[in-house]
Amino acid sequence: MFRNYLLVAVRSIYRNKLFTFINVIGLSIGITAALVIYLLVHHDYSFDNFHRDSDRIYRVVSQFEFSGERSYNPGVTVPLSRVVKEQVPGIEYTAPFFTLDSDTKISLDADKPIVHRNQANTIYVSPDYFRVFDYEWIAGNPSQALNNPYQAVLSETKASLYFPGKTPAQLVGERITINDSIHCSVSGVVRPLKGNTDLSFQVFISWATWKIPAHLENWQSTNSASQLLVKLHQGQNIPSLEKQLKQLFINNAPPDPNNKLTIAPFLLQPLKDLHFDERFGTYFDNRIASRTTLNGLLIVAGFILLLGCINFINLSTAQSAQRAKEIAVRKTMGSSKGQLIVQFLTETGILTLIAALLSVLMTPFVLKLLQDFVPAEISFQPLKQEYVLLFLVGIVCLVTLLAGFYPAWVLSAYKPVQAMKSKLNLPANASSGLSLRRILTVSQFTVAQFFILAVIMVSMQLRYTLSKDPGFKQDGIIYFQTNFNDTTKWKRTLLAQEIRAIPGVTLVSLSNNPVAANGTWSSIIAYKDGGKKTETNVQLKMVDTNYLKLYELKLLAGKNISVSDSIKEFIINETYAKLLGFSNPAEALGKELEWDGTRNVPITGVVADFHQQSLHNPIKPLAIANNPDNQRTINVALTNGSSWQPAIEKIRSAFKHLYPDDDFDYSFQDETIRKYYNNEIKTAFLVKCASVLTIIISCLGLLGLAIYSTIRRTKEIGIRKVLGASVPQIVQLMSKESMVLVAIAFIIAAPLAYFFIYAWLENFAYRVSLNWWMFALTFLLQALIAFITVGSQALRTAFINPATTLKTE
């Protein structure tokens, strides 16, 4: 029986080559999009879900609040880790750790030491870390490996790098030195965690080795590098534990009534959220994924796949008249309705399988095309990835049912007598099918217009953010950091002097950070106006006298910063001046700000507002001062109109002369700003891809319907031409219905697009406005595409000689 179903299905598919091609292409596009998105979503959602008892593992994080503004920190106070297990019931293990800088240097104790620089993923960690997570030990004793000072456990990857040719067992007792001062012996080797994880640590130094700085022993001092993981006992109430953590902090650090900065309750962040919560981040610049984006991609994949199914349903029901006789003969010969449904589902299944195989061939090329937008770890090896094979099987079954069941049900319901009499006309009861096709076509147009409008808005916002004047010069400026651990000022000063003498360099300035950077430094500064005291969380920039000139910051009142060895004056921005109540910038000059709670510092200038961060964030109050102790960033303005590479190479040589052990890592200021909008650039690209795919699929379906419609109406067109109808009139007649469907789709798509796009624009403090012409342009583009698709077929039929089409009548 199945062999008969298969043979009939293959013959039917072969007889209708054009419609088969349209269906296969539409379905393959949908399946390819769904497969690529599934690979991305599966990759991100697989992070850290493989640990034993992962639902009981949490990271303790902090959140701060000042004047209603909330900020977050992944770290906790160091003293918390010492007392939390004893004073907060319900915790089975605590695993405090401290992350080292990404430029950590590890050298081997030997006659000629081998130095490995930039060894990220190095941490101080307590022994309980290896009780919370199940690492596979291949050398050393897990119960003793990190109990004593100056012990270190290496991952198998780092062990092979540091000691090539030695077995893990031979490494126990070997010596390594971290940052030239921490001498450790290797006490164990572990295999890296299997599976996708943000816990990408590679070198584990015993917690007892860490000499905790005095300022971190304060309960009110929170450093993002000091982190705490806990494993809870079964059945713990998370809100109750967070209340206990808050009370524990209050007991050890009572709130100051004179300080508006408060620490809100500690939060317990589930391990599964580490990869997704951008408020707290992960480790060593690991990528943060967005659940909202991933869920949005799933919806997009569903839409694109649904469009392919809609095409199939439309074309299958449109062909119903051509298959009426076949159905009538089959029923007359004894075929049941169930057998006919199986027959048509078999045809759909074959087409879907062909489309799935085609998508398997297309997916590697799509992943290569999107290599800048998907994680490099994502691979496509369907024969080795069981979850991919299961997904493909599921997709084939789902699409077969979605796309094939309704046409199979409609076609199998025809009565033999009516079907035989109807010849090539639709059966009398097919009006519902026509209505359904209109509904499905409108659905396609709605999705397509939604994405067209999204492309217009996302592109305009991206263009706006990249072209908006940030309030400072950004072209031709590079910046780089000097060694944070080097406290000598003379090296930085000497390096700046040597760079100034390099041809191609216009200006050099020292500061704590560039004019726009991801990291910020802020402090609470008070201003007294009579009896009224205003406390504000103010961002700080410590700069020299060339900073304003180099970045072309505009002084609205007062004078430039003066040469100084400490903070003796402030230049503030417009936002801060207005917040203090000065409508005219000049009014702020001479007023004093309370700095560090101990002394008053005068305001000597007001600078025009500029964007210190991306346009997602509003401009915040800013104070600029001169303090050489905090100026480790060197900003260099290069001469316009000349090649910058020779000057940069000479800057590199000057840097290496004074800092021979450090890497020269520079950035262009304009590239840094562009990186702020990487997510928007990726979103714009993906939305454009989705828009193109939906338009292609919609056009394929519309093309198939137009071909079928013109075939059925060929004689009608011939008669109309004989009676005097012109070619434009015939094209207009054939295109009229599609234009009506486009208009209905627009009425549905416009409010939906407005709602979602408005919500997306809310992420930007500075954004473009939604205008009527954007909606009008969307409608006109979709109408033009539909008209060209339908009109081309109508035009082709209109030019056929009526004698040819009517000769059999």
Summary of the structure (lengths in Angstrom):
residues: 809
radius of gyration: 34.4
end to end distance: 41.7
largest distance: 104.4
contacts: 2574
relative contact order: 0.10
helix: 50%
strand: 17%
